[in-house]
Amino acid sequence: MTITYLKKSPKTSSTDDNKTRDIVQNLLNDLEKSKEEGCKELTKKFDKYEGEIIVSKDKIEEIKKNLDQKTKDDIQFSYERVRKFAEAQLKNYGNDFEVELSDGLYAGQKLVPVNTAGCYIPGGRYAHIASAVMSVTTAKVAGVKNVIACSPPKAEVGAHPTIIYTADLCGADVILNLGGVPAIAAMTYGLFGNAPADILVGPGNQFVAEAKRILFGRVGIDLFAGPTEIGIIADETADPEIVAVDLVGQAEHGYNSPCWLYTTSKELAEKVMKRVPELISELPELPRTSAEAAWKDYGEVILCDTDDEMVKISDEYAPEHLEVQTKNLKWFHDRLTNYGSLFVGEETTVAYGDKCSGTNHILPTKGAGKYTGGLFVGKFIKTLSFQRMTKDSTKLVGAAAARISRYEGMEAHARTGDVRLRKYGFSN
């Protein structure tokens, strides 16, 4: 059967994106400088409002007293069902389910992997074998049918042979000799005979990261990635040599890779600060140059009075990789909340997670650990909700939906409830 458009839209949802992006960027730039006063001025300009910004408790209580009971009942009706569904989602996290929210009203979710994933595998300064494992393997385990891998080619060679071998082993369906912005564009736009990617994943330099940021919305992405980071929490029981070696281990990634030590031991801090430059000087030229710049410009050693202070400062930084080398490991594990991946005890280290121990090394940076974790199978899986109802359940749900729509001023929404109430013999 041939697909025929009986009506074709002259515009798409992205038609005005560029104009909107420029306006919003300018506003954000101004507000970063003008802060609260800027917010107030724009609110006065666009909303004609000059009152309080933070809603007071007295105002909330006044609204509670003055709002009519029927409106409050309808809002309560909506709240109870949305809350019940959210609780069911939490209880059944990662699984398909269906639940009856009230008589005759059923809702649920179905987990469906994306069709096509694009995996970017860096290959500039180093051959990132592990990045191929982390991205392609996770996509395939999630059930993605079509995985496209891209890696920068070298003259006369193409992508690094070991990267090609790894991507193929892990299940890549197509491997392209492309790097940088061209790779991101090719996967997004569906070039070279491939389907357009539904999601892009994998680390890359600042140009790769910016291309993903610009295209986000047209295509899904794993996260907004910046230079790799390490934070280490250490007390007087930590081995300063291991701490120093681990800091240098991440500093070799690049000139702008932050390395942070949070410690309650001044003696440990002084030993580490002395040892790090010595260790860097012993490296081969490429990693030495990167690590020297990273430690000079982005290295920090923060002395704290208490364990609680170390937790507080670490959670503020939200490091991509966080090692804990203390006498009371469980205490820290129980309290830390912001990081990409946690390495508990001196026996483990970031390099293990980066290369082969099992956890994923595609992780949030630049404080993003405050709101997201790293790459995992769920990034490739859509959580799709659904609902179905009996005609009898329309009596309550349809009437409440119509009234709420009218409270909001959305008459066309309200009439979608009205038409069903009439058809099924109910009055609103």
Secondary structure, DSSP 8 states (H G I E B T S, - for coil): -----SS--SS-TTTTHHHHHHHHHHHHHHHHHHHHHHHHHHHHHHH---S-SS--HHHHHHHHHHS-HHHHHHHHHHHHHHHHHHHHHHHTTTS-EEEEEETTEEEEEEEEE-SEEEEE---SSS--HHHHIIIIIHHHHHT-SEEEEEE--BTTTBS-HHHHHHHHHHT-SEEEE--HHHHHHHHHHT-TT----SEEE----HHHHHHHHHHBTTBEES----S--EEEEE-TTS-HHHHHHHHHHHHTT-TT--EEEEES-HHHHHHHHHHHHHHHHTS-HHHHHHHHHHHHHHEEEEE-SSHHHHHHHHHHH--SEEEEESS-HHHHHHH----SEEEESTT--HHHHHHTSSS------TTGGGT-----GGGGEEEEEEEEE-TTTHHHHHHHHHHHHHHHT-HHHHHHHHHHHHHTT---
